[in-house]
Amino acid sequence: MRTKTGFRLRQIGDDYILMPEGTEQINFNKMITFNATAAYIWEETKDKDFDKTTIKKLLTDKYEISDEQAEIDAVKTIEDWTKAGLIE
Amino acid sequence: MRLTFSNKDFFSEAKILLDEGREIIFSPKGYSMRPFIEDEKDSVVIKKKNSVKVGDIVLVHINDDVYILHRIIAKDGEKLTLMGDGNLEGTEKCLTNDVLGTVIEIRNEKGRKKLLTKGWFWRHTLFARKYLLKFYRKIILKYNLL
């Protein structure tokens, strides 16, 4: 799978938001926000094919977490992004 | 996925987008633009215009992290005086350069367009505003007449 293109990740304060590119109207009420971890995964998987294992590896490479936790987080990330229509 | 930026972060981002010529939509907080903009329920569409007029509702950078969305009640060259429609007293002074953008549409929580005027009647009935606002709160809001 791949993440959809047409977004630019912008940091606002401690949050990261996915800013749609090229659209005339930006609706802050419907904006998708990421925490630092999600932003890291987003940037690392941009324009690449990835799956659960890719995300798991990204997480264990950067953070000191167990395999089980990384697995849970990877599944959750894919689930969230699919729900939000960010994956194609 | 609710946004909880500080004012400063949010509006500095908004300023960039408005300067790029894009329109932004957000829900303003507070009651100072009653009866035209309802706290958090309504949302406004804002766009940067070449010029501003008396009666326009504008987003203004007052200082450091103070941003307001109020109506222009007087204009003298580049100097603007603003006042919230829901306020009985108190005005803000700024320059046209401090204006980030102008409200071009107000939407209710269902996304339907709400009335957006230059507020002529409202601006000229300040003497009765206290009672008009009370009527709005006690009757119109209570019985959901809008």
gemmi code that builds the backbone of each chain (N, CA, C; Angstrom):
import gemmi

chains = {
    "A": [
        ("MET", (0.837, -1.213, 0.000), (0.000, 0.000, 0.000), (0.867, 1.256, 0.000)),
        ("ARG", (0.218, 2.382, -0.346), (0.916, 3.668, -0.366), (0.020, 4.729, 0.274)),
        ("THR", (0.664, 5.753, 0.787), (-0.169, 6.858, 1.283), (-0.530, 7.745, 0.096)),
        ("LYS", (-1.675, 8.410, 0.221), (-2.126, 9.286, -0.863), (-1.202, 10.484, -0.996)),
        ("THR", (-1.072, 10.977, -2.204), (-0.266, 12.179, -2.409), (-1.192, 13.404, -2.338)),
        ("GLY", (-0.613, 14.580, -2.423), (-1.439, 15.789, -2.397), (-1.557, 16.400, -1.022)),
        ("PHE", (-0.696, 15.978, -0.117), (-0.682, 16.558, 1.226), (0.709, 17.058, 1.567)),
        ("ARG", (0.753, 18.089, 2.349), (2.032, 18.562, 2.860), (1.915, 18.530, 4.382)),
        ("LEU", (2.911, 17.937, 5.024), (2.875, 17.857, 6.484), (3.463, 19.144, 7.061)),
        ("ARG", (2.645, 19.856, 7.856), (3.139, 21.100, 8.434), (3.070, 21.010, 9.951)),
        ("GLN", (4.090, 21.510, 10.604), (4.087, 21.494, 12.066), (3.487, 22.795, 12.586)),
        ("ILE", (2.504, 22.668, 13.463), (1.938, 23.850, 14.119), (2.053, 23.609, 15.614)),
        ("GLY", (2.915, 24.327, 16.262), (3.156, 24.088, 17.686), (3.698, 22.679, 17.858)),
        ("ASP", (3.053, 21.890, 18.754), (3.496, 20.513, 18.979), (2.800, 19.525, 18.055)),
        ("ASP", (1.838, 20.020, 17.293), (1.076, 19.129, 16.420), (1.575, 19.175, 14.991)),
        ("TYR", (1.225, 18.147, 14.263), (1.508, 18.130, 12.834), (0.169, 18.041, 12.129)),
        ("ILE", (-0.007, 18.820, 11.099), (-1.258, 18.695, 10.361), (-0.982, 18.379, 8.906)),
        ("LEU", (-1.924, 17.628, 8.339), (-1.804, 17.273, 6.932), (-2.546, 18.328, 6.138)),
        ("MET", (-1.803, 19.159, 5.463), (-2.403, 20.266, 4.735), (-2.618, 19.843, 3.288)),
        ("PRO", (-3.873, 19.870, 2.819), (-4.070, 19.511, 1.419), (-3.393, 20.526, 0.506)),
        ("GLU", (-2.751, 20.047, -0.527), (-2.057, 20.968, -1.435), (-2.955, 21.339, -2.604)),
        ("GLY", (-2.812, 22.551, -3.061), (-3.497, 22.949, -4.285), (-4.981, 23.223, -4.162)),
        ("THR", (-5.559, 22.965, -2.975), (-6.986, 23.274, -2.844), (-7.131, 24.731, -2.435)),
        ("GLU", (-8.222, 25.322, -2.897), (-8.404, 26.742, -2.644), (-8.856, 27.004, -1.207)),
        ("GLN", (-9.639, 26.044, -0.675), (-10.174, 26.221, 0.676), (-9.541, 25.247, 1.658)),
        ("ILE", (-9.098, 25.769, 2.784), (-8.514, 24.922, 3.817), (-9.453, 24.948, 5.021)),
        ("ASN", (-10.054, 23.788, 5.324), (-10.996, 23.743, 6.433), (-10.300, 23.205, 7.691)),
        ("PHE", (-10.023, 24.100, 8.624), (-9.339, 23.704, 9.859), (-10.210, 22.826, 10.747)),
        ("ASN", (-11.528, 22.871, 10.533), (-12.417, 22.031, 11.336), (-12.336, 20.560, 10.920)),
        ("LYS", (-11.830, 20.320, 9.710), (-11.779, 18.936, 9.225), (-10.343, 18.486, 8.991)),
        ("MET", (-9.429, 19.173, 9.616), (-8.017, 18.903, 9.385), (-7.579, 17.623, 10.090)),
        ("ILE", (-6.680, 16.890, 9.461), (-6.153, 15.672, 10.076), (-4.871, 16.026, 10.825)),
        ("THR", (-4.829, 15.671, 12.103), (-3.630, 15.990, 12.886), (-2.871, 14.716, 13.250)),
        ("PHE", (-1.583, 14.845, 13.327), (-0.698, 13.740, 13.699), (0.092, 14.125, 14.937)),
        ("ASN", (0.467, 13.111, 15.727), (1.474, 13.363, 16.755), (2.845, 13.137, 16.108)),
        ("ALA", (3.895, 13.313, 16.882), (5.249, 13.239, 16.319), (5.538, 11.872, 15.696)),
        ("THR", (5.064, 10.799, 16.359), (5.311, 9.452, 15.844), (4.625, 9.231, 14.492)),
        ("ALA", (3.349, 9.609, 14.421), (2.618, 9.433, 13.165), (3.260, 10.266, 12.054)),
        ("ALA", (3.729, 11.479, 12.419), (4.365, 12.350, 11.435), (5.633, 11.699, 10.888)),
        ("TYR", (6.380, 11.060, 11.795), (7.615, 10.359, 11.409), (7.292, 9.222, 10.433)),
        ("ILE", (6.287, 8.416, 10.765), (5.912, 7.304, 9.879), (5.448, 7.841, 8.518)),
        ("TRP", (4.664, 8.917, 8.563), (4.146, 9.510, 7.322), (5.299, 9.928, 6.397)),
        ("GLU", (6.248, 10.626, 6.965), (7.373, 11.116, 6.158), (8.205, 9.962, 5.597)),
        ("GLU", (8.410, 8.944, 6.434), (9.259, 7.814, 6.024), (8.594, 6.918, 4.984)),
        ("THR", (7.265, 6.894, 4.949), (6.583, 6.000, 4.006), (6.121, 6.745, 2.751)),
        ("LYS", (6.377, 8.032, 2.716), (5.936, 8.864, 1.588), (6.510, 8.337, 0.267)),
        ("ASP", (5.641, 8.247, -0.742), (6.046, 7.806, -2.095), (6.697, 6.423, -2.118)),
        ("LYS", (6.392, 5.606, -1.128), (6.957, 4.245, -1.106), (5.838, 3.245, -0.864)),
        ("ASP", (6.091, 2.019, -1.331), (5.171, 0.947, -0.968), (5.514, 0.506, 0.447)),
        ("PHE", (4.511, 0.288, 1.242), (4.801, -0.166, 2.608), (3.695, -1.092, 3.100)),
        ("ASP", (3.987, -1.803, 4.163), (2.963, -2.609, 4.828), (3.216, -2.562, 6.331)),
        ("LYS", (2.514, -3.437, 7.030), (2.611, -3.458, 8.494), (4.057, -3.627, 8.965)),
        ("THR", (4.787, -4.503, 8.272), (6.175, -4.793, 8.665), (7.065, -3.555, 8.525)),
        ("THR", (6.830, -2.777, 7.452), (7.617, -1.547, 7.252), (7.439, -0.610, 8.444)),
        ("ILE", (6.195, -0.415, 8.837), (5.905, 0.509, 9.944), (6.495, -0.026, 11.249)),
        ("LYS", (6.364, -1.340, 11.425), (6.898, -1.980, 12.637), (8.402, -1.720, 12.746)),
        ("LYS", (9.066, -1.868, 11.615), (10.524, -1.665, 11.601), (10.861, -0.195, 11.890)),
        ("LEU", (10.124, 0.705, 11.291), (10.349, 2.133, 11.535), (10.227, 2.449, 13.024)),
        ("LEU", (9.226, 1.837, 13.642), (8.985, 2.099, 15.061), (10.077, 1.523, 15.949)),
        ("THR", (10.474, 0.284, 15.666), (11.495, -0.337, 16.532), (12.879, 0.274, 16.292)),
        ("ASP", (13.100, 0.789, 15.059), (14.382, 1.456, 14.771), (14.530, 2.738, 15.574)),
        ("LYS", (13.427, 3.465, 15.676), (13.528, 4.796, 16.292), (13.205, 4.790, 17.788)),
        ("TYR", (12.272, 3.971, 18.185), (11.849, 3.997, 19.589), (12.199, 2.685, 20.281)),
        ("GLU", (12.427, 2.795, 21.563), (12.710, 1.574, 22.323), (11.414, 0.937, 22.773)),
        ("ILE", (10.803, 0.195, 21.858), (9.566, -0.489, 22.225), (9.655, -1.950, 21.832)),
        ("SER", (8.788, -2.728, 22.460), (8.808, -4.169, 22.204), (8.197, -4.451, 20.836)),
        ("ASP", (8.495, -5.612, 20.310), (7.936, -6.059, 19.034), (6.406, -6.073, 19.076)),
        ("GLU", (5.885, -6.553, 20.212), (4.426, -6.662, 20.351), (3.782, -5.289, 20.270)),
        ("GLN", (4.403, -4.326, 20.987), (3.857, -2.961, 20.999), (3.943, -2.345, 19.599)),
        ("ALA", (5.075, -2.571, 18.936), (5.250, -2.031, 17.586), (4.209, -2.610, 16.633)),
        ("GLU", (3.921, -3.872, 16.812), (2.902, -4.557, 15.994), (1.532, -3.900, 16.216)),
        ("ILE", (1.195, -3.701, 17.472), (-0.100, -3.078, 17.810), (-0.192, -1.674, 17.193)),
        ("ASP", (0.893, -0.904, 17.366), (0.906, 0.469, 16.852), (0.833, 0.514, 15.325)),
        ("ALA", (1.519, -0.420, 14.683), (1.526, -0.463, 13.215), (0.125, -0.769, 12.681)),
        ("VAL", (-0.515, -1.759, 13.303), (-1.873, -2.137, 12.871), (-2.830, -0.958, 13.069)),
        ("LYS", (-2.679, -0.304, 14.222), (-3.551, 0.837, 14.552), (-3.342, 1.994, 13.559)),
        ("THR", (-2.091, 2.246, 13.224), (-1.789, 3.329, 12.284), (-2.446, 3.076, 10.936)),
        ("ILE", (-2.289, 1.839, 10.436), (-2.878, 1.504, 9.134), (-4.406, 1.599, 9.196)),
        ("GLU", (-4.949, 1.155, 10.313), (-6.395, 1.205, 10.502), (-6.886, 2.669, 10.476)),
        ("ASP", (-6.206, 3.520, 11.249), (-6.578, 4.940, 11.331), (-6.464, 5.625, 9.973)),
        ("TRP", (-5.375, 5.375, 9.305), (-5.144, 6.045, 8.023), (-6.115, 5.564, 6.947)),
        ("THR", (-6.456, 4.279, 7.016), (-7.432, 3.752, 6.055), (-8.779, 4.425, 6.297)),
        ("LYS", (-9.156, 4.508, 7.567), (-10.430, 5.135, 7.938), (-10.480, 6.590, 7.470)),
        ("ALA", (-9.351, 7.270, 7.584), (-9.302, 8.689, 7.218), (-9.107, 8.891, 5.706)),
        ("GLY", (-9.041, 7.787, 4.978), (-8.898, 7.885, 3.523), (-7.527, 8.338, 3.063)),
        ("LEU", (-6.513, 7.995, 3.834), (-5.164, 8.460, 3.494), (-4.325, 7.409, 2.771)),
        ("ILE", (-4.920, 6.215, 2.620), (-4.164, 5.116, 2.001), (-4.850, 4.674, 0.724)),
        ("GLU", (-4.032, 4.397, -0.306), (-4.636, 3.892, -1.549), (-3.971, 2.589, -1.969)),
    ],
    "B": [
        ("MET", (-9.487, 13.887, 16.247), (-8.690, 14.714, 15.342), (-9.008, 16.187, 15.511)),
        ("ARG", (-9.397, 16.528, 16.690), (-9.719, 17.917, 16.978), (-8.441, 18.724, 17.096)),
        ("LEU", (-8.502, 19.947, 16.649), (-7.320, 20.790, 16.711), (-7.255, 21.556, 18.017)),
        ("THR", (-6.100, 21.528, 18.627), (-5.958, 22.293, 19.864), (-4.671, 23.096, 19.815)),
        ("PHE", (-4.539, 23.898, 18.785), (-3.354, 24.736, 18.686), (-3.523, 25.939, 19.598)),
        ("SER", (-2.419, 26.530, 19.949), (-2.520, 27.811, 20.623), (-2.908, 28.811, 19.534)),
        ("ASN", (-3.521, 29.899, 19.951), (-3.907, 30.957, 19.030), (-2.787, 31.339, 18.081)),
        ("LYS", (-1.624, 31.524, 18.677), (-0.478, 32.049, 17.943), (-0.078, 31.120, 16.796)),
        ("ASP", (0.051, 29.817, 17.124), (0.434, 28.837, 16.114), (-0.600, 28.759, 15.007)),
        ("PHE", (-1.858, 28.707, 15.429), (-2.939, 28.568, 14.463), (-2.981, 29.750, 13.498)),
        ("PHE", (-2.955, 30.959, 14.051), (-3.128, 32.127, 13.206), (-1.895, 32.453, 12.365)),
        ("SER", (-0.709, 32.062, 12.846), (0.445, 32.326, 11.987), (0.377, 31.407, 10.763)),
        ("GLU", (-0.150, 30.206, 10.957), (-0.360, 29.292, 9.827), (-1.465, 29.838, 8.912)),
        ("ALA", (-2.536, 30.321, 9.549), (-3.655, 30.882, 8.784), (-3.193, 32.057, 7.926)),
        ("LYS", (-2.317, 32.864, 8.492), (-1.815, 34.042, 7.768), (-1.068, 33.622, 6.489)),
        ("ILE", (-0.245, 32.569, 6.611), (0.497, 32.082, 5.447), (-0.472, 31.671, 4.330)),
        ("LEU", (-1.502, 30.908, 4.733), (-2.458, 30.410, 3.740), (-3.234, 31.556, 3.096)),
        ("LEU", (-3.641, 32.532, 3.918), (-4.399, 33.671, 3.391), (-3.533, 34.506, 2.453)),
        ("ASP", (-2.269, 34.667, 2.814), (-1.354, 35.424, 1.954), (-1.105, 34.714, 0.619)),
        ("GLU", (-1.241, 33.365, 0.642), (-1.096, 32.601, -0.605), (-2.344, 32.739, -1.476)),
        ("GLY", (-3.381, 33.397, -0.925), (-4.616, 33.593, -1.677), (-5.645, 32.506, -1.443)),
        ("ARG", (-5.364, 31.618, -0.456), (-6.319, 30.543, -0.187), (-7.359, 30.998, 0.833)),
        ("GLU", (-8.504, 30.295, 0.852), (-9.550, 30.612, 1.826), (-9.406, 29.657, 3.003)),
        ("ILE", (-9.642, 30.147, 4.203), (-9.600, 29.247, 5.346), (-10.968, 29.198, 6.025)),
        ("ILE", (-11.259, 28.048, 6.625), (-12.517, 27.865, 7.342), (-12.181, 27.420, 8.753)),
        ("PHE", (-12.761, 28.068, 9.730), (-12.599, 27.592, 11.108), (-13.760, 28.086, 11.962)),
        ("SER", (-13.889, 27.527, 13.146), (-14.956, 27.932, 14.061), (-14.398, 28.857, 15.124)),
        ("PRO", (-14.794, 30.114, 15.097), (-14.278, 31.052, 16.098), (-14.859, 30.755, 17.479)),
        ("LYS", (-14.079, 31.112, 18.486), (-14.530, 30.921, 19.868), (-15.022, 32.249, 20.441)),
        ("GLY", (-15.978, 32.176, 21.364), (-16.414, 33.377, 22.064), (-17.767, 33.885, 21.605)),
        ("TYR", (-18.291, 34.830, 22.376), (-19.640, 35.325, 22.132), (-19.656, 36.761, 21.612)),
        ("SER", (-18.486, 37.303, 21.312), (-18.429, 38.731, 20.992), (-18.962, 39.075, 19.603)),
        ("MET", (-19.312, 38.067, 18.802), (-19.905, 38.383, 17.500), (-21.366, 37.930, 17.407)),
        ("ARG", (-21.982, 37.732, 18.584), (-23.411, 37.464, 18.596), (-24.151, 38.685, 18.089)),
        ("PRO", (-25.240, 38.572, 17.400), (-25.989, 37.351, 17.075), (-25.587, 36.719, 15.745)),
        ("PHE", (-24.517, 37.206, 15.138), (-24.201, 36.744, 13.777), (-23.323, 35.502, 13.749)),
        ("ILE", (-22.416, 35.378, 14.723), (-21.557, 34.195, 14.773), (-21.678, 33.563, 16.153)),
        ("GLU", (-22.107, 32.308, 16.190), (-22.337, 31.607, 17.455), (-21.088, 30.802, 17.837)),
        ("ASP", (-20.671, 30.941, 19.077), (-19.482, 30.287, 19.627), (-19.357, 28.811, 19.237)),
        ("GLU", (-18.288, 28.473, 18.550), (-17.906, 27.113, 18.150), (-18.884, 26.388, 17.221)),
        ("LYS", (-20.186, 26.763, 17.244), (-21.154, 26.066, 16.383), (-21.006, 26.525, 14.930)),
        ("ASP", (-20.835, 27.820, 14.761), (-20.735, 28.369, 13.411), (-19.292, 28.328, 12.931)),
        ("SER", (-19.148, 28.328, 11.633), (-17.797, 28.467, 11.094), (-17.782, 29.609, 10.087)),
        ("VAL", (-16.610, 30.177, 9.895), (-16.492, 31.307, 8.974), (-15.517, 30.965, 7.855)),
        ("VAL", (-15.806, 31.491, 6.688), (-14.884, 31.362, 5.555), (-14.202, 32.718, 5.415)),
        ("ILE", (-12.882, 32.705, 5.441), (-12.128, 33.949, 5.401), (-11.201, 33.989, 4.193)),
        ("LYS", (-11.148, 35.168, 3.576), (-10.291, 35.351, 2.400), (-9.633, 36.721, 2.498)),
        ("LYS", (-8.434, 36.823, 2.013), (-7.748, 38.113, 2.033), (-8.244, 38.957, 0.860)),
        ("LYS", (-8.737, 40.140, 1.180), (-9.238, 41.044, 0.137), (-8.250, 42.184, -0.053)),
        ("ASN", (-8.331, 42.831, -1.216), (-7.438, 43.964, -1.481), (-7.733, 45.161, -0.593)),
        ("SER", (-9.011, 45.343, -0.278), (-9.367, 46.476, 0.581), (-10.469, 46.067, 1.545)),
        ("VAL", (-10.609, 46.837, 2.602), (-11.662, 46.552, 3.576), (-12.571, 47.770, 3.718)),
        ("LYS", (-13.826, 47.497, 4.089), (-14.802, 48.580, 4.218), (-15.444, 48.532, 5.602)),
        ("VAL", (-16.034, 49.662, 5.971), (-16.815, 49.691, 7.206), (-17.946, 48.669, 7.053)),
        ("GLY", (-18.152, 47.879, 8.090), (-19.190, 46.855, 8.044), (-18.615, 45.459, 7.796)),
        ("ASP", (-17.389, 45.387, 7.273), (-16.757, 44.078, 7.067), (-16.406, 43.439, 8.410)),
        ("ILE", (-16.535, 42.118, 8.476), (-16.037, 41.384, 9.655), (-14.643, 40.890, 9.270)),
        ("VAL", (-13.654, 41.279, 10.051), (-12.270, 40.973, 9.669), (-11.509, 40.231, 10.771)),
        ("LEU", (-10.536, 39.425, 10.322), (-9.628, 38.754, 11.246), (-8.383, 39.630, 11.342)),
        ("VAL", (-8.086, 40.075, 12.569), (-7.022, 41.058, 12.742), (-5.991, 40.581, 13.763)),
        ("HIS", (-4.736, 40.856, 13.452), (-3.658, 40.568, 14.390), (-3.430, 41.830, 15.215)),
        ("ILE", (-3.853, 41.813, 16.461), (-3.765, 43.002, 17.303), (-2.348, 43.178, 17.870)),
        ("ASN", (-1.851, 42.147, 18.520), (-0.439, 42.125, 18.931), (-0.019, 40.694, 19.197)),
        ("ASP", (1.230, 40.512, 19.605), (1.834, 39.178, 19.776), (0.934, 37.977, 19.485)),
        ("ASP", (0.157, 37.561, 20.503), (-0.685, 36.400, 20.238), (-2.164, 36.754, 20.383)),
        ("VAL", (-2.493, 38.005, 20.156), (-3.905, 38.404, 20.219), (-4.448, 38.616, 18.804)),
        ("TYR", (-5.422, 37.792, 18.476), (-6.095, 37.893, 17.186), (-7.577, 38.040, 17.457)),
        ("ILE", (-8.242, 38.907, 16.725), (-9.683, 39.010, 16.936), (-10.440, 38.983, 15.620)),
        ("LEU", (-11.702, 38.605, 15.728), (-12.587, 38.579, 14.573), (-13.746, 39.504, 14.913)),
        ("HIS", (-13.655, 40.751, 14.508), (-14.685, 41.735, 14.823), (-15.061, 42.537, 13.586)),
        ("ARG", (-16.091, 43.389, 13.758), (-16.574, 44.171, 12.628), (-15.933, 45.562, 12.610)),
        ("ILE", (-15.633, 46.041, 11.406), (-15.097, 47.400, 11.272), (-16.248, 48.388, 11.449)),
        ("ILE", (-16.106, 49.284, 12.425), (-17.183, 50.263, 12.629), (-16.763, 51.661, 12.164)),
        ("ALA", (-15.463, 51.867, 11.935), (-15.019, 53.162, 11.416), (-13.709, 52.979, 10.674)),
        ("LYS", (-13.506, 53.809, 9.649), (-12.273, 53.726, 8.865), (-11.835, 55.148, 8.529)),
        ("ASP", (-10.579, 55.427, 8.889), (-10.035, 56.750, 8.603), (-8.685, 56.521, 7.926)),
        ("GLY", (-8.696, 56.536, 6.621), (-7.480, 56.199, 5.880), (-7.084, 54.764, 6.156)),
        ("GLU", (-5.902, 54.588, 6.765), (-5.429, 53.238, 7.083), (-5.844, 52.806, 8.489)),
        ("LYS", (-6.409, 53.742, 9.253), (-6.767, 53.422, 10.641), (-8.174, 52.838, 10.739)),
        ("LEU", (-8.252, 51.714, 11.432), (-9.545, 51.060, 11.572), (-9.971, 51.008, 13.032)),
        ("THR", (-11.267, 51.126, 13.258), (-11.821, 50.884, 14.590), (-12.754, 49.689, 14.468)),
        ("LEU", (-12.548, 48.731, 15.374), (-13.343, 47.505, 15.338), (-14.180, 47.375, 16.591)),
        ("MET", (-15.294, 46.659, 16.458), (-16.093, 46.353, 17.639), (-16.816, 45.029, 17.411)),
        ("GLY", (-16.912, 44.224, 18.456), (-17.655, 42.970, 18.368), (-19.144, 43.272, 18.352)),
        ("ASP", (-19.900, 42.592, 17.481), (-21.345, 42.815, 17.422), (-22.031, 42.459, 18.733)),
        ("GLY", (-21.434, 41.536, 19.476), (-22.053, 41.099, 20.716), (-21.567, 41.881, 21.929)),
        ("ASN", (-20.722, 42.881, 21.685), (-20.210, 43.700, 22.793), (-21.017, 44.985, 22.940)),
        ("LEU", (-21.161, 45.425, 24.185), (-21.911, 46.657, 24.436), (-20.980, 47.865, 24.483)),
        ("GLU", (-19.740, 47.600, 24.764), (-18.757, 48.683, 24.754), (-17.388, 48.092, 24.454)),
        ("GLY", (-16.415, 48.985, 24.239), (-15.064, 48.515, 23.956), (-14.832, 48.395, 22.457)),
        ("THR", (-13.792, 49.058, 22.002), (-13.434, 48.961, 20.590), (-11.945, 48.636, 20.499)),
        ("GLU", (-11.516, 48.224, 19.331), (-10.101, 47.963, 19.104), (-9.636, 48.826, 17.939)),
        ("LYS", (-8.414, 49.334, 18.054), (-7.834, 50.133, 16.971), (-6.760, 49.304, 16.276)),
        ("CYS", (-6.693, 49.419, 14.982), (-5.608, 48.757, 14.246), (-5.438, 49.440, 12.897)),
        ("LEU", (-4.511, 48.921, 12.118), (-4.276, 49.461, 10.778), (-4.722, 48.438, 9.729)),
        ("THR", (-4.978, 48.909, 8.542), (-5.432, 47.977, 7.495), (-4.407, 46.863, 7.263)),
        ("ASN", (-3.130, 47.179, 7.510), (-2.067, 46.174, 7.380), (-2.189, 45.009, 8.346)),
        ("ASP", (-2.874, 45.230, 9.474), (-3.028, 44.174, 10.486), (-4.137, 43.180, 10.124)),
        ("VAL", (-4.873, 43.490, 9.066), (-5.992, 42.621, 8.684), (-5.466, 41.397, 7.925)),
        ("LEU", (-5.783, 40.208, 8.463), (-5.347, 38.969, 7.804), (-6.317, 38.567, 6.700)),
        ("GLY", (-7.593, 38.868, 6.926), (-8.588, 38.491, 5.930), (-9.976, 38.936, 6.349)),
        ("THR", (-10.922, 38.793, 5.409), (-12.296, 39.241, 5.623), (-13.233, 38.037, 5.586)),
        ("VAL", (-14.257, 38.051, 6.436), (-15.248, 36.974, 6.429), (-16.097, 37.100, 5.162)),
        ("ILE", (-16.122, 36.037, 4.344), (-16.926, 36.092, 3.119), (-18.149, 35.176, 3.216)),
        ("GLU", (-18.191, 34.371, 4.275), (-19.343, 33.498, 4.459), (-19.391, 33.021, 5.908)),
        ("ILE", (-20.612, 32.901, 6.447), (-20.793, 32.314, 7.785), (-21.672, 31.083, 7.601)),
        ("ARG", (-21.268, 29.976, 8.198), (-22.050, 28.739, 8.081), (-22.484, 28.264, 9.458)),
        ("ASN", (-23.684, 27.684, 9.542), (-24.105, 27.120, 10.828), (-23.530, 25.713, 10.972)),
        ("GLU", (-23.876, 25.028, 12.075), (-23.236, 23.731, 12.324), (-23.611, 22.670, 11.290)),
        ("LYS", (-24.736, 22.903, 10.584), (-25.122, 21.939, 9.540), (-24.474, 22.282, 8.209)),
        ("GLY", (-23.702, 23.381, 8.203), (-23.018, 23.767, 6.968), (-23.837, 24.706, 6.098)),
        ("ARG", (-25.047, 25.075, 6.592), (-25.884, 26.007, 5.815), (-25.387, 27.437, 5.975)),
        ("LYS", (-25.495, 28.213, 4.883), (-25.065, 29.608, 4.914), (-25.939, 30.436, 5.834)),
        ("LYS", (-25.308, 31.298, 6.615), (-26.057, 32.210, 7.475), (-25.978, 33.615, 6.897)),
        ("LEU", (-26.846, 34.474, 7.428), (-26.891, 35.863, 6.966), (-25.559, 36.573, 7.208)),
        ("LEU", (-25.037, 37.184, 6.155), (-23.822, 37.989, 6.305), (-24.092, 39.345, 5.659)),
        ("THR", (-24.207, 40.373, 6.499), (-24.473, 41.716, 5.992), (-23.365, 42.638, 6.473)),
        ("LYS", (-23.474, 43.909, 6.098), (-22.511, 44.898, 6.586), (-22.933, 45.377, 7.987)),
        ("GLY", (-24.055, 44.857, 8.485), (-24.494, 45.151, 9.842), (-24.911, 46.601, 10.068)),
        ("TRP", (-25.460, 47.230, 9.027), (-25.825, 48.652, 9.152), (-26.791, 48.873, 10.312)),
        ("PHE", (-27.874, 48.099, 10.309), (-28.878, 48.243, 11.377), (-28.237, 47.992, 12.739)),
        ("TRP", (-27.459, 46.954, 12.811), (-26.843, 46.563, 14.087), (-25.888, 47.653, 14.598)),
        ("ARG", (-25.112, 48.220, 13.672), (-24.146, 49.259, 14.068), (-24.834, 50.543, 14.507)),
        ("HIS", (-26.034, 50.782, 13.974), (-26.727, 52.034, 14.306), (-27.755, 51.876, 15.426)),
        ("THR", (-27.752, 50.730, 16.070), (-28.711, 50.551, 17.169), (-27.975, 50.145, 18.444)),
        ("LEU", (-26.773, 50.681, 18.609), (-25.961, 50.355, 19.786), (-26.702, 50.698, 21.080)),
        ("PHE", (-27.495, 51.776, 21.034), (-28.262, 52.216, 22.218), (-29.247, 51.143, 22.687)),
        ("ALA", (-29.674, 50.292, 21.743), (-30.670, 49.267, 22.095), (-30.064, 47.863, 22.105)),
        ("ARG", (-28.755, 47.789, 21.911), (-28.107, 46.488, 21.721), (-28.314, 45.548, 22.909)),
        ("LYS", (-28.227, 46.121, 24.092), (-28.404, 45.332, 25.308), (-29.718, 44.541, 25.249)),
        ("TYR", (-30.781, 45.209, 24.796), (-32.097, 44.574, 24.757), (-32.226, 43.631, 23.566)),
        ("LEU", (-31.604, 44.031, 22.458), (-31.637, 43.166, 21.272), (-30.910, 41.848, 21.549)),
        ("LEU", (-29.766, 41.944, 22.247), (-29.003, 40.735, 22.572), (-29.757, 39.855, 23.563)),
        ("LYS", (-30.443, 40.519, 24.484), (-31.224, 39.782, 25.471), (-32.364, 39.037, 24.764)),
        ("PHE", (-33.011, 39.713, 23.842), (-34.084, 39.110, 23.051), (-33.529, 37.913, 22.271)),
        ("TYR", (-32.354, 38.098, 21.695), (-31.705, 37.024, 20.922), (-31.444, 35.802, 21.809)),
        ("ARG", (-30.886, 36.059, 23.013), (-30.560, 34.953, 23.917), (-31.796, 34.258, 24.465)),
        ("LYS", (-32.741, 35.081, 24.922), (-33.902, 34.523, 25.637), (-34.958, 33.947, 24.701)),
        ("ILE", (-35.080, 34.501, 23.532), (-36.147, 34.034, 22.641), (-35.580, 33.249, 21.447)),
        ("ILE", (-34.756, 33.910, 20.665), (-34.319, 33.292, 19.410), (-33.470, 32.044, 19.647)),
        ("LEU", (-32.477, 32.147, 20.547), (-31.618, 30.991, 20.822), (-32.377, 29.906, 21.569)),
        ("LYS", (-33.159, 30.333, 22.566), (-33.872, 29.376, 23.417), (-34.849, 28.524, 22.611)),
        ("TYR", (-35.582, 29.174, 21.700), (-36.571, 28.438, 20.921), (-36.047, 28.046, 19.548)),
        ("ASN", (-34.740, 28.240, 19.372), (-34.091, 27.800, 18.143), (-34.789, 28.345, 16.890)),
        ("LEU", (-35.022, 29.645, 16.870), (-35.806, 30.252, 15.794), (-34.988, 30.595, 14.549)),
        ("LEU", (-33.683, 30.409, 14.614), (-32.892, 30.758, 13.420), (-32.597, 29.529, 12.572)),
    ],
}
model = gemmi.Model(1)
for chain_id, residues in chains.items():
    chain = gemmi.Chain(chain_id)
    for i, (resn, *xyz) in enumerate(residues, 1):
        res = gemmi.Residue()
        res.name, res.seqid = resn, gemmi.SeqId(i, " ")
        for name, pos in zip(("N", "CA", "C"), xyz):
            atom = gemmi.Atom()
            atom.name, atom.element = name, gemmi.Element(name[0])
            atom.pos, atom.b_iso = gemmi.Position(*pos), 0.0
            res.add_atom(atom)
        chain.add_residue(res)
    model.add_chain(chain)
structure = gemmi.Structure()
structure.add_model(model)
structure.setup_entities()
